[in-house]
Amino acid sequence: MRAARNIAIIAVIAAAFAFLPGGGSTVNVILAILGMVFAVLIGLFAARLYREHRFTLDSLTDLQRIVLYSSIGLAALDFVAWQRLLSSVDYADPRRSLAAARTAALRRAAL
């Protein structure tokens, strides 16, 4: 019974956002805030991983470090530019090439 009540509450809130005036812009603001919070949390997680594995990163050879950091940069570029890539006329080729380059770099770093 409690789960049904919680689902009904969520349904009423969703209906209010969907059908009341200004609900669409409110949802856009909420989604933007959630996106920013998500980006900050990813940054904090990356900083924590870097601090925990600093010795391992320092023990990599120069080539391995270059491949690792460039693949991370390429993944960040892919994450940031995915919407622009999808809106281009021929989006399949650039997206596949970025994904293939990132995968190849990660495989090379694992060796």
Secondary structure, 3 states (H helix, E strand, C coil): CHHHHHHHHHHHHHHHHHHCCCHHHHHHHHHHHHHHHHHHHHHHHHHHHHHHCHHHHHCCCHHHHHHHHHHHHHHHHHHHHHHHHHHCCCCHHHHHHHHHHHHHHHHHHHC
